[in-house]
């Protein structure tokens, strides 16, 4: 039954598509209103897409858009007959005696396009269910849903932005110098930058064995300890190893003593209390993965469960693999960095990406 539903004629509104084209023919100035909503690929009928694409080309040239110029361009592109001829182009004007409602018609066309994309997206997901990883399917579906139906417009009037700026200033003023971003517990950093802002990507770079993971673990504990949900992606150390370091710090018992079991009876009370405090933190770990695509899938799944996720820590970029056209490490790292920034915006969270610096920096005479 489900397959029968998917095989039906895709959602469409040909009258609305003709009305959009007719409105632009009536008043060519309204094409910018349409372009802000629609692209040629969002028309269901290919002839309408060709006509609208030609209209956009005329607009970009600064030429008038009317039956004469449009038919002439379509003829030059050998597309006039394919769209139904000059008579069909002229008939589109019958749908719109006025261009006043062009934006409404364009949104109608947009809605049907989004419905078609949803049907195609879920149809493809159904085909993959029997042989592909459900988590990967879910991640890709969520990502595509945001593409099909963005949560907000990219066009924002400055008045709205000014209102948000004033709110931020008021919050900063009322904080009297306290942290207004996501806190890290690193006081010198926070005094200078006010924490890490949501949607920001922060790179933490250091040479090998300089304590990047340990510092990141401390930040994770500090931030989660203040009630901000945190996820730590660990490609280098196991989550248990990082947790043991946190337990050592929280209990004030040396890590080596915890590892080899050199403990006094009085230590167990400290350890149990510390483990209880850490166990109550909003802190998650993703370990054992080096595929960037699978890590993204797990992060998106966690975001669905924890919509208030505030900080994502990734340790570290050079250990991860990502699909790129040419199998070159610098391209993979570049892709991971770029998409990590994209996740920060998508999640409305801060992302801390650890990166290992080359030993070549040690050859620099100006290094500290």
N, C-alpha and C positions, 0 to 999 in steps of 0.2 A: 504493500500500500504506500509505504514511504517512497519507494523508487518510482511508483506511478505518479506521485505528486511532483517529484523532481523532474519528471519527463514532460510535464505540461508546458504550454507556451510560456516563455519567461515573462515576468512582469514588464509592462510597457504602457505608454500613453502616446500614441502616434499623433493624436490631435494636439496635445500639448507641445510636442516637438514641432509640428507645423506652425503652431501659434507663435512659438519663439522665433522661428525663421521669418514668419510674416510680420511680426512686430518690428524686427530689425529692418525689413524692407520698407515699412511705413515710416520709421524714424531711425536712421542709422546711428544716431547718437546713443541709443539705448544699448548698443552692443557691449559697451563696457560694463553695464549692469549685469548682462548675461555672462560675460567672461568671468566676472567675480564669483559666479555660482557654478557654471558649467564649463566642461571641456568638450571638444568634438567627440571624443571616445565615449562619452556618456549618453549619446543618442543611441537608441536601439536600432533604428533603420539606418543602414549604411549610407543611403542616398542623403539623408538628413545630415549625417556626419560630414559628408563631402561638401555639402552646401555651406554648412556652418564654418568648416575649415577655410573655404574660399572667402567667406565673409570676413573672417579674422585676418586673412592675408591682405584683403583690400584695406581693412582698418589699419593694419601695421604700415601699409604704404602711404596712408593718408589720403587714399582715394575715396570717392563717394561710394556708398553701397546702395545700388538700385538694380532694377531688372536688367538694364543694359550692361552695366559694368560686371554684374555677377555672372550673367550668361556668357559674356565675352571671356571672362577668366576661366569658367568651367569648360568652355569650348577649347581654349588654349591648352588646358590640362587634359583634354580628351575625356572629360567626365560628364559633359552635358547630357549625352544620350543615356549614360549609366544612371543618372539621377532622375530620369523620366522626361527629359527635354525641357525646353523653355516654358511649355504650357504647364508642366507640373510645378516648376519654380514659381510661376505667376499665381498658381492656384493657392499657394500657401498664404497669400495675402487675404484670401477669403475668410481665414480663421480669425484675423485680428484687424478690425477697422481702426483700432487705436493701440498704441504701444504702452499705455498707462500700466497695464497689468503684466508686463513682460517678466518682471522678477517673480511674480506668482507662478507663471507658466514654467519658468526655468526651474523653480523649486519642485514643481510637479515632476518634471523630467528627471531631476536629480533624485527624487524619492524612488522612482521606478528603477533607476540605475542602481541605487544602493540595495534595493530588494533583489535585483538580479545578481549582484555581487554576493549577497548573503546566501542566496540559494546555491550559487556555484561553490562558495567557500565551504558550506556545510555538506554539500554533495561530495566534494573532494575529501573532506574529513571522513565521511562515511566509508568511502572506498578504501581508505588507509587503515581503518580501525582494526581489521583482521590481521594485519601484518606489521604495523608500525607501532612505535612507542607512544602510548596514550599521553604521556607528559609532553612529548615533543609536539604532538598534534594540538594539545591544549594551548601550549605556548604560542604556536604559530597562528592559531585561530584568534587568540586574544590580540596579538599584534596586528593581524589583518582587520579585526573589528575596529581598532582605533584608526586604521587607515581609511576604512570605508565610511566611518561615521565619527570624525574627530570630535573630541569633547568640547572644543571651543574654536571660535573663528580666529584666524591669524590676523585679522584686521581689528584693531582696537583704537578707539578714539582717545586722544591725549587726556581728556577730562577724566576718564576712568583710570588711566595710569597715574595721573596726579593724585587722585583719591587714594590709590594704593600706596603711593610714595609718602603721602602725609600720614597714613596709618603707621607705616614703618618708622617714620621720624618720631611720631608720638610714642611708639613702643620703645624706641631707642632712648628717648628722653626720660621716659618713666623708669627705664631700667637703671638709670644713674651709673652707666658704665658696666652694668652686668651683661652677661652673654645674651645676645638676641638671636644668634644662629643655633645650630646644633652643637651642644657643648662637647668638648673632647677631654676635659680634665687637665689639659696642658695650659697652664696659666699664662705663660709668656706668649704662646700662640694666640690665646683668646684675648689677651689684653691688646694685641696688635690687630687681630682680624675679627674679633667678636664671635668666634666659633666658625663652623662651616655652614654656609647657606644652603638651603634646599635648592635642588636643581644644579648645584655646583659639582664639578669634577675636580678633586684635589689629587695631585700626584705626589706620592712620597717616595723619593728616590734615594738610594744609598748603595755603596759597594757591598759585595757579599759578606755575610757574617758580621754586619754592623748593627744588628738588632732591629731590623724593620718589622719582623713578625712580632717580636716582643712588644714593641711600641704600639703596633696596631692592636694587639690584644689588650693592652692597657686602655687604649682609646675606646675599644668596644665595651670593656667592663665599666669604664667611667660613664660613657654615654647611656648605656643600658641601666646603670645604677640610678640615673636621674629620670628614668621612666620612658626613655626614647627607644622604641624597638630597633634592634640592630641585627644584621645578618653578616656573618664572617665567612667568606668564601676562601677555603684553604686548599691551595694546590700544592704547597710545599710541605707543610707540617700536617700531621693528622689532627683532627679536632680534639682528640683525647690529650695529645701532647700540649696543645695550646691551653686546654682547660686545666691541665696539671700546673702549668705556669701561673695561671690565674689563681688556682687554689693555693699555691705557694705564697703568692703575694698577699692574698686575702687573709691567710692564716698566720703570716709572718714566720713561716717555717721554710728553711732552705729547700729549693727544688731537688737538690741531690739527695737530701735526707728522705724526701717523699718517695723518690724513685727507688732507692735501695732499701727503704724500710728501716732506717736508723731513727727510731722514734721512741720517745719516752711516754709513759702512761698519760702524763698531763697533756701531751700533744693531741691526743685523740679528741678531746673536747673542743680544742681550737679548730681542728680539721672538720669535725662534724658541723660546728657552727658556721664556719666559712662556706662549706659545701651547701648548707641550707640557704645562706644568703645568695650565693651565686646561682643556685638552682631556681630561685624565684625571679631572676632577671629576664626581661624580654629580649633574650639573646639566642640566636639560632646559628648553626654552623652548616655549611655545605662543604663536604670533604670528598676526596677520592675522585674528583673529576678534573680533567684538563681540557675537555672540549668546551669551547666558548659557547657553542650553540646549546649544549645540554645545560650548561650553567645558567644561561639566560632562561631556559625553560623552567628550571627549578626556582629561579628568582621570581619569575612571573607567577608561578604557582603559589609561592609564599606571599607575594603581594596581594593575591586574591584573598588569602586567609587573614593577612595582617595589613589592612588598607592604610594604617598609620605608620608603616615602615619608614624610619627616619634616616638610617645610615646603612650603606652597603660598603663593606670592606672587601677588597679583592687582593689576594696575596698569591702570586704576583703576576704581572702581565707577560713576562718572557717565558713562563712555564705553560702558558695556555696556547692552544692551537685554534685557528679560525680558518674557515674556507675563504680562500682568495684565488684570483685568476692565476697568478704565478706563485708557486710555492717558495716564497721568500720570507724570512723571519721578520724583516722590517715592515713588510706589508701586513703581516698578521698582527703585529703589535700595534700598528697604526689603525687597523680596523677595530681591534679590541678597544683601544683608547677612544676612538670616535663613537663606537656603539655604547661604551660605558657612559659617556656624556649623554647620549640619547636616553639611556635608562634613567639617569638622574632626572631628566625632564619628564619622562614618561611616568616615573614613580612619584614625582615631587619629593625626592629624597636627595640627600647628599651621598656622593660616591667617593670613597677613598681608594685609589688604585695604587698599589705598591709596584715599584719598578726597580730592577737591579741595574745599577750603573756599571759601565765597562771599567775594567781595571786600568784602561788607558788614562783615566782621570788621575791615577796616581803618578803618572809621568809629568803631569802639569806642574811646573815649578811654583805656580801661584796657589796650589791647593792648600787647605788649612792643615 
